[in-house]
Amino acid sequence: MTKKSTQSTISRVNLSVIIPARNEASNLPILLSSLVTNLAISALTYEIIVVDDGSTDDTVSVAKKFT
């Protein structure tokens, strides 16, 4: 990605939600569904970032299902 496209992408995001997660596979679907539902009705452009911290469960695969 070029620097120019990165800057234009960042400037369009109004809200960044960063979720630190470790072994949260059972909780992520509920949280992410709720966030997406509520943010979708807002006028904000947003991004949701899930940061995996060495999970040994399916946290990563669950998070990827929401991309």
Residue pairs with C-beta under 8 A, 6 or more apart in sequence:
12 45
13 45
13 46
13 47
14 44
14 45
14 46
15 39
15 44
15 45
15 46
15 47
16 46
16 47
16 49
17 35
17 39
17 46
17 47
17 48
17 49
18 49
18 51
19 28
19 31
19 48
19 49
19 50
19 51
20 51
20 53
21 28
21 50
21 51
21 52
21 53
21 55
21 59
21 63
22 52
22 53
22 54
22 55
22 59
23 55
23 56
23 57
23 59
24 55
24 57
24 59
25 55
25 57
25 58
25 59
25 61
25 62
26 57
28 50
28 59
28 62
28 63
28 66
29 62
29 65
32 48
32 50
32 63
32 66
35 48
36 48
36 66
39 46
39 48
48 66
50 59
50 63
52 59
52 60
52 63
